[in-house]
């Protein structure tokens, strides 16, 4: 089963997730959405599964630096537009494995994919 992990190469959480996958013998492809981008269809499909609120990294510096007017009254369409414009606003990692979609890293949740 193909596993793809999406994120940003130098992110500490990404490093933990990739390290966990490697240590547990899970073969994966890495998609750096800061370098390669991410398309609207992919974000919309993830949002349909986990919700846009889960995908949007509100704790990150990029989101926190937005003007209050950009943060107020967010909708799915506006959040996806923000994530497309600045992929660092996508919570990481996002892991796809078959029908499984995991957002964020947790050893317990990753253990379930093996």
C-alpha positions as CSV (number, residue, x, y, z in Angstrom):
1,X,0.0,0.0,0.0
2,X,1.4,3.4,-1.0
3,X,2.2,5.9,1.7
4,X,2.7,9.6,1.0
5,X,3.7,12.1,3.7
6,X,3.1,15.8,2.9
7,X,4.8,18.6,4.7
8,X,7.9,20.8,4.8
9,X,11.4,19.2,4.9
10,X,12.9,21.1,7.8
11,X,9.9,21.1,10.1
12,X,10.7,19.3,13.4
13,X,7.4,17.5,13.5
14,X,8.0,16.3,9.9
15,X,11.4,15.0,11.0
16,X,9.8,13.0,13.8
17,X,7.2,11.5,11.5
18,X,9.7,10.5,8.8
19,X,12.0,9.1,11.5
20,X,9.1,7.0,12.9
21,X,8.2,5.7,9.5
22,X,11.8,4.8,8.7
23,X,12.3,3.1,12.1
24,X,9.2,1.0,11.6
25,X,10.0,0.0,8.0
26,X,7.2,1.9,6.4
27,X,8.2,2.8,2.8
28,X,6.9,6.3,1.9
29,X,7.1,9.1,-0.6
30,X,7.7,12.6,0.7
31,X,5.9,15.6,-0.9
32,X,7.3,18.9,0.2
33,X,4.5,21.3,-0.5
34,X,6.6,24.3,0.1
35,X,8.8,23.3,-2.9
36,X,6.3,21.3,-5.0
37,X,3.1,23.1,-4.0
38,X,-0.3,21.5,-3.4
39,X,-3.3,21.6,-5.5
40,X,-6.8,22.8,-4.7
41,X,-8.4,19.3,-5.4
42,X,-6.0,17.7,-2.9
43,X,-6.8,20.2,-0.1
44,X,-10.5,20.0,-0.8
45,X,-10.4,16.2,-0.7
46,X,-8.5,16.3,2.7
47,X,-11.0,18.8,4.0
48,X,-13.9,16.5,3.1
49,X,-12.3,13.8,5.2
50,X,-10.9,15.7,8.3
51,X,-12.4,19.2,8.0
52,X,-10.7,22.4,7.0
53,X,-10.3,23.4,10.6
54,X,-8.0,20.4,11.2
55,X,-5.9,21.2,8.1
56,X,-5.3,24.8,8.9
57,X,-2.3,25.4,11.1
58,X,-3.5,28.2,13.3
59,X,-0.6,27.8,15.7
60,X,2.1,28.5,13.1
61,X,3.9,31.8,12.7
62,X,2.5,32.3,9.2
63,X,-1.1,32.2,10.3
64,X,-0.4,34.3,13.5
65,X,1.2,37.0,11.4
66,X,-1.9,37.5,9.2
67,X,-3.9,40.6,9.9
68,X,-7.0,40.1,12.1
69,X,-9.2,40.8,9.1
70,X,-7.8,37.8,7.3
71,X,-8.4,35.5,10.3
72,X,-11.9,36.7,11.2
73,X,-14.9,34.8,9.9
74,X,-12.9,32.1,8.1
75,X,-14.8,29.8,5.9
76,X,-13.6,26.6,4.2
77,X,-13.1,28.4,0.9
78,X,-11.1,31.2,2.4
79,X,-9.0,28.8,4.5
80,X,-8.2,26.7,1.4
81,X,-7.3,29.9,-0.5
82,X,-4.9,30.8,2.3
83,X,-3.3,27.3,2.4
84,X,-2.9,27.4,-1.4
85,X,-1.2,30.8,-1.2
86,X,1.0,29.9,1.8
87,X,1.4,26.1,2.2
88,X,3.1,26.5,5.5
89,X,-0.4,27.2,6.8
90,X,-1.2,23.5,6.3
91,X,-0.8,21.5,9.5
92,X,1.9,18.9,9.1
93,X,2.5,16.2,8.5
94,X,-0.4,15.0,6.4
95,X,-0.1,11.3,5.8
96,X,-2.1,9.4,3.1
97,X,-2.1,5.6,3.2
98,X,-4.8,3.9,1.2
99,X,-8.1,5.3,2.7
100,X,-6.3,6.5,5.8
101,X,-5.6,10.2,6.3
102,X,-3.7,11.4,9.3
103,X,-3.0,15.1,10.1
104,X,-0.3,15.8,12.6
105,X,2.1,13.3,14.2
106,X,1.2,10.9,17.0
107,X,3.1,7.6,17.5
108,X,-0.2,6.0,18.7
109,X,-2.0,7.0,15.5
110,X,0.9,6.1,13.3
111,X,1.1,2.7,14.9
112,X,-2.3,1.9,13.6
113,X,-1.2,2.1,10.0
114,X,1.3,-0.7,10.2
